[in-house]
Amino acid sequence: MPVYEYHPDELARFSVVRQATGLTLSEVEERLRAAQDREDRARAAPQEPRKPTELDIASCQRLEWTRIERVMTEQRMAAYSPVEDRRVGRREEQRVQRMAAEAARSEQMDGGLPVEVLRHRVNRITARPATAPAGEEALVRHVFAASAGAAVEHAAGMFGRPGSAYPASEYRIMSVEQVLPEPGEFF
């Protein structure tokens, strides 16, 4: 049983904290409005059947921007600093504790075999029906995988699975884009 270094919700929050570092309150408020717009668009779009979804990511990020705005206001921060934000430190402690607990459980279940810690990303897979008329809506799914190649493999399995709502012969993968963490961030 693998242990994940970060879960998708942790990646979403971590990405917001990194983006917020050094921003003023007005800049954070601007990012909060953009995050609310993104969440509204995700809520209006067709919903994905699995997690993580665009709505899950957008909601988590909007909540984190809201929390950062509140922390900055309460502490009268001129610029956001994660060092002054107690919740950031607590979350990191909780993440490390979660990993330790999952590693212990994994060792127990696997008979003492070494634990594999996986560093995954969230990738957005866009697929279109193979015979789609111009302007047909694309199908979007989010996949938690170690690489873009692994995400494509997972998506190909999802589209080709017997009895799937998305038969492989009818859908073609158009793009794979890393969305969490932001491309170029610590991965």
C-alpha positions as CSV (number, residue, x, y, z in Angstrom):
1,M,0.0,0.0,0.0
2,P,1.6,3.3,-1.1
3,V,1.8,6.4,1.1
4,Y,1.3,9.7,-0.6
5,E,3.5,12.6,0.4
6,Y,0.7,15.1,-0.4
7,H,-3.0,14.5,-1.0
8,P,-4.8,16.6,-3.6
9,D,-6.4,18.9,-1.0
10,E,-3.0,19.4,0.6
11,L,-1.5,20.3,-2.8
12,A,-4.3,22.8,-3.4
13,R,-3.8,24.6,-0.1
14,F,0.0,24.5,-0.4
15,S,-0.2,26.0,-3.8
16,V,-2.3,28.9,-2.5
17,V,0.0,29.5,0.4
18,R,3.0,29.7,-2.0
19,Q,1.1,32.1,-4.3
20,A,0.0,34.3,-1.4
21,T,3.5,34.7,0.1
22,G,4.5,38.3,0.0
23,L,1.2,39.6,-1.3
24,T,-0.6,42.6,0.2
25,L,-4.1,42.4,1.6
26,S,-5.6,44.0,-1.6
27,E,-3.7,41.5,-3.8
28,V,-5.0,38.7,-1.7
29,E,-8.6,40.1,-2.0
30,E,-8.1,40.2,-5.8
31,R,-7.0,36.6,-5.8
32,L,-9.9,35.6,-3.6
33,R,-12.3,37.2,-6.1
34,A,-10.6,35.3,-8.9
35,A,-10.8,32.0,-6.9
36,Q,-14.6,32.7,-6.3
37,D,-15.1,33.2,-10.0
38,R,-13.2,29.9,-10.8
39,E,-15.3,28.1,-8.2
40,D,-18.5,29.5,-9.7
41,R,-17.5,28.4,-13.2
42,A,-16.6,24.9,-11.9
43,R,-19.9,24.7,-10.2
44,A,-21.8,25.6,-13.4
45,A,-19.8,23.1,-15.5
46,P,-20.8,19.4,-15.9
47,Q,-19.7,17.6,-12.7
48,E,-17.0,14.9,-12.8
49,P,-17.9,11.6,-11.2
50,R,-14.6,11.1,-9.3
51,K,-12.3,13.0,-7.0
52,P,-10.4,15.2,-7.4
53,T,-12.6,17.4,-9.6
54,E,-12.2,20.9,-10.8
55,L,-14.9,21.9,-8.3
56,D,-13.0,20.2,-5.4
57,I,-9.8,22.0,-6.3
58,A,-11.5,25.4,-6.9
59,S,-13.5,25.2,-3.6
60,C,-10.4,24.2,-1.6
61,Q,-8.4,27.0,-3.0
62,R,-11.2,29.6,-2.5
63,L,-11.4,28.5,1.1
64,E,-7.7,28.9,1.6
65,W,-7.7,32.4,0.0
66,T,-10.6,33.3,2.4
67,R,-8.7,32.0,5.4
68,I,-5.5,33.9,4.4
69,E,-7.5,37.1,3.9
70,R,-8.9,36.7,7.4
71,V,-5.5,35.9,9.0
72,M,-4.0,39.0,7.3
73,T,-6.8,41.2,8.6
74,E,-6.7,39.8,12.1
75,Q,-3.0,40.0,12.4
76,R,-2.7,43.3,10.5
77,M,-0.1,41.8,8.1
78,A,1.3,44.2,5.6
79,A,2.3,41.2,3.4
80,Y,1.3,37.6,3.8
81,S,4.0,35.5,5.5
82,P,3.4,31.7,6.1
83,V,5.9,31.9,9.0
84,E,3.4,34.2,10.9
85,D,0.4,31.9,10.0
86,R,0.1,29.3,12.7
87,R,-2.3,27.1,10.6
88,V,0.4,26.5,8.0
89,G,2.8,25.0,10.6
90,R,0.0,22.9,12.1
91,R,-1.0,21.6,8.8
92,E,2.5,20.5,8.0
93,E,2.7,18.7,11.4
94,Q,-0.6,17.0,10.6
95,R,0.6,16.0,7.1
96,V,3.8,14.5,8.6
97,Q,1.7,12.6,11.3
98,R,-0.7,11.4,8.5
99,M,2.3,10.1,6.5
100,A,3.8,8.3,9.6
101,A,0.4,6.7,10.4
102,E,-0.1,5.6,6.8
103,A,3.4,4.2,6.7
104,A,2.9,2.3,9.9
105,R,-0.4,0.8,8.6
106,S,1.3,0.0,5.2
107,E,4.2,-1.8,6.9
108,Q,1.7,-3.8,9.0
109,M,-0.4,-4.8,6.0
110,D,2.6,-5.6,3.8
111,G,4.4,-7.7,6.4
112,G,7.2,-5.3,7.2
113,L,8.2,-4.5,3.6
114,P,9.7,-1.0,3.1
115,V,7.1,1.7,2.6
116,E,7.0,3.5,-0.8
117,V,6.3,7.2,-0.4
118,L,4.8,8.5,-3.7
119,R,4.8,12.1,-4.9
120,H,1.8,12.5,-7.1
121,R,0.4,15.4,-9.1
122,V,-3.1,16.3,-10.2
123,N,-3.4,16.3,-14.0
124,R,-6.4,17.5,-16.0
125,I,-7.3,15.2,-18.9
126,T,-9.3,16.6,-21.7
127,A,-11.0,14.2,-24.1
128,R,-13.3,14.7,-27.0
129,P,-15.6,12.2,-28.8
130,A,-13.8,10.9,-31.8
131,T,-16.7,11.8,-34.0
132,A,-17.5,15.1,-32.3
133,P,-19.1,17.8,-34.4
134,A,-17.4,21.2,-34.2
135,G,-18.1,23.0,-30.9
136,E,-18.9,19.8,-29.0
137,E,-18.2,20.1,-25.3
138,A,-15.0,18.4,-24.2
139,L,-15.0,15.8,-21.4
140,V,-12.7,16.8,-18.5
141,R,-11.4,14.5,-15.8
142,H,-8.8,15.0,-13.1
143,V,-6.3,12.2,-12.3
144,F,-4.0,11.9,-9.3
145,A,-0.9,10.3,-10.7
146,A,2.9,10.4,-10.5
147,S,3.4,11.8,-14.1
148,A,1.6,12.9,-17.2
149,G,2.3,9.5,-18.7
150,A,0.8,7.7,-15.7
151,A,-2.3,10.1,-15.9
152,V,-2.7,9.2,-19.6
153,E,-2.5,5.5,-18.8
154,H,-5.1,5.9,-16.0
155,A,-7.4,7.9,-18.3
156,A,-7.0,5.4,-21.2
157,G,-8.1,2.7,-18.7
158,M,-11.0,4.8,-17.6
159,F,-12.1,5.4,-21.2
160,G,-11.5,1.8,-22.3
161,R,-12.9,-0.1,-19.3
162,P,-15.7,-2.5,-20.3
163,G,-19.1,-1.1,-19.4
164,S,-17.6,2.4,-19.0
165,A,-19.7,5.4,-19.9
166,Y,-16.7,6.5,-22.0
167,P,-15.8,3.7,-24.5
168,A,-12.2,4.1,-25.8
169,S,-13.3,3.9,-29.4
170,E,-15.6,6.9,-28.9
171,Y,-13.2,9.2,-27.0
172,R,-9.8,10.6,-27.9
173,I,-7.5,12.2,-25.2
174,M,-6.7,15.7,-26.5
175,S,-4.5,17.1,-23.6
176,V,-2.9,16.3,-20.3
177,E,-2.1,19.3,-18.1
178,Q,-0.6,19.4,-14.6
179,V,-2.8,21.6,-12.4
180,L,-1.5,20.7,-8.9
181,P,1.0,21.7,-7.8
182,E,1.3,24.6,-10.2
183,P,3.8,23.5,-13.0
184,G,7.3,24.3,-11.8
185,E,6.4,24.2,-8.1
186,F,8.6,21.9,-5.9
187,F,7.9,18.9,-8.1
